[in-house]
Amino acid sequence: MDCKDIKEILTQYSLDDLGQVEKVGVEGHLEGCKECKMFLSQSQELWSLLDTWEEIEPEGQFVSNFWDKASIEETKLQPGFLGKLRNFKPNWSLAGAMASIFLVSVLTFAVFSPDTTNTLFTSADEQDELILMELDDALSRETADVLSIYGPWDDTLDVSGNGDMN
Amino acid sequence: MESDIELMLRTKAGDDSAFSELMNRHYKGVLNYIYRFTNLRENSEDLAQEVFLRVYRSAKQYRPEAKFTTWLYKIATNVSLTYVKKKNKNVSLDEMNENTGEVEDSGVEISDDIIYRKEIKNVIFSAMESLPEREKIAIMLCKYEGLSYEETASVLECTVGAVKAYVHRGRMKLISKLKPYLTEEEEYGL
């Protein structure tokens, strides 16, 4: 392995992320190569230098701040009537299905509905009905006359059994 | 202790206390990750909250297919990159270096150590800024957030080999950019 190859795996070497064979190869090369040795040293030094960029501490109230922000965002996200109208997205497949059902219902009703022309009540029908009623009335009177031989009936019939029938 | 995935599933079921626990675990990491992206403390707090808001909002669609941290850092990376790209249109790097959000009392004498630490922080930030995006993210996740190569590969949606290459190349570039702060070549007898 030459210096270029070694430099490419020096990062992994410093992180102990190399196989045994490569590790021995790198160590053998470093024994006799000052340049690669310096590169390794600088690479490790760089990693330590990056540590000098100190961390910052979060504000103590970050969790409660978050929930405050989340509730504000939630309120903002809830749309008003106009917003709901603007955001309304029609469900075309549902609308199509409902329109089909409506059409089938209308057609079914049109085909199987009773014939309304038979229900028309004409003046002839009215006269027929009057005749029938008169006939019915006459029959009732005739029947009453025939039955009068058994009467008149006493409406004040004593149901206790003490009095006479007539 | 409950795993992140278990807490996230509880959040999905409507348990907000589980999400508070998740924030307690990861807030500091996300905050510092964003801070190293932006070098702006105040905005980092807001952006970290934004990251957790996005996670919380998408909790209903959460599926425990990947590790929680990789999902979290993927969102944090997107939020940071969007912010930096938007900000860089308006603010120069010098302004960003100056605006660290740290309060300095002009009446108090600032020690050499504080000056050095501030200087080195800005130098490291500038050096990181100059790296290609993927190299910068790979180094930040592996070095500062302690993510493994596999986890970093998942965040960057690339192979583990690619992450190793990004880290190596980024490291080489940082060595050359931060040479004045590293041991001189003469000291190695070169």
HADDOCK unambig.tbl for C-alpha pairs under 7 A between the chains (distance, minus, plus):
assign (segid A and resid 8 and name CA) (segid B and resid 168 and name CA) 6.59 0.50 0.50
assign (segid A and resid 11 and name CA) (segid B and resid 168 and name CA) 6.26 0.50 0.50
assign (segid A and resid 38 and name CA) (segid B and resid 188 and name CA) 6.42 0.50 0.50
assign (segid A and resid 42 and name CA) (segid B and resid 175 and name CA) 6.96 0.50 0.50
assign (segid A and resid 42 and name CA) (segid B and resid 182 and name CA) 6.54 0.50 0.50
assign (segid A and resid 43 and name CA) (segid B and resid 175 and name CA) 6.80 0.50 0.50
assign (segid A and resid 45 and name CA) (segid B and resid 182 and name CA) 6.73 0.50 0.50
assign (segid A and resid 46 and name CA) (segid B and resid 175 and name CA) 6.50 0.50 0.50
assign (segid A and resid 53 and name CA) (segid B and resid 121 and name CA) 5.13 0.50 0.50
assign (segid A and resid 55 and name CA) (segid B and resid 32 and name CA) 6.15 0.50 0.50
assign (segid A and resid 56 and name CA) (segid B and resid 32 and name CA) 6.34 0.50 0.50
assign (segid A and resid 57 and name CA) (segid B and resid 28 and name CA) 6.76 0.50 0.50
assign (segid A and resid 58 and name CA) (segid B and resid 28 and name CA) 6.02 0.50 0.50
assign (segid A and resid 63 and name CA) (segid B and resid 20 and name CA) 6.39 0.50 0.50
assign (segid A and resid 66 and name CA) (segid B and resid 49 and name CA) 6.15 0.50 0.50
assign (segid A and resid 70 and name CA) (segid B and resid 53 and name CA) 6.71 0.50 0.50
